[in-house]
Amino acid sequence: MANLPKTQMVTLIICNDCQHAFVTEMPLIEEVHQIVCIHCESVMTTNKDQCCVYCSYGSEKYPKMQLWDILRSSLDSS
């Protein structure tokens, strides 16, 4: 069996209003387009050029995007 690439399932979100950082789990099934800061309750929405709030504000991209980046880099190196 081939070694499957590892993806991060948690990300550190930094609120763009109060700069509070909090860790959250990312779902596998669907992208999330809004997230509420647990400190100031500001609602963060997906940036226009991103697929979800994790790619917009997180330390790690959404898991599907992580896999896409791994696939793209392996195709570029072959």
N, C-alpha and C positions, 0 to 999 in steps of 0.2 A: 504494500500500500504506500502511495506517495505521501511525503510530508506535506501537510496542508499548512498554508500560511496562518500565522497567529494574528488575530485582530483584537483590538482593545474594546471592551464592552462597557467601560466606564470612562467618563470624561470630566474634566474640571471646567466648569462654566464660570466665566467672570462677567458679572452684571455690568452693563455699559452705563448704568445710572449711578450706582453706589460703589462699584468696584469690588463688591463682596464676591468671594470665590466659594463655590460649593461643588461637591462631587455628586454626579448623578449617573444612573445606569442608562444605557441606550438600548432601546428595543430593537429586535431583529426584524420584526414584521413590517413596521411602517415608519416613515420619517415623521418627525415632530416639527410643527411649524410655529408653535408658541411654547414658551416656558416662563414660569413666574419665579422671580428671584425670591429665595427663601428669607432674605434679610429685609429688603425694602418693598417687596411685593410688586415691583415693576414688571410689566409684561414685555418680554423680549420676543420679537418676531423674526422670522428668517430674513436675512439680507437678500436683496434683489438678485445678486449673482451667486447665491448658494442654494443648496437643495433643502437644508433644514437648519434648525437652531444649533445643532451640534457642530456643523461645519461653519456656521456663522460665529459662534461664541466659545466653542469648546477647545480644549487642548488636543483632542483627538477628533478626527473626522468620523462621520457616521460609518458603521461597519461595512455597509455595501460600498461606500466610496473608498474605504481602506483597501478592500479587495480589488476594486477597479484599478487603484494606483499600483498595487502589486502586479496585477496582470499586465498593465501597460508597461511597467518597467521591465518585466520579463520578456515581453515582445520586443522592446527597444534594444535589449541586450543580446537578442538572438540574431 
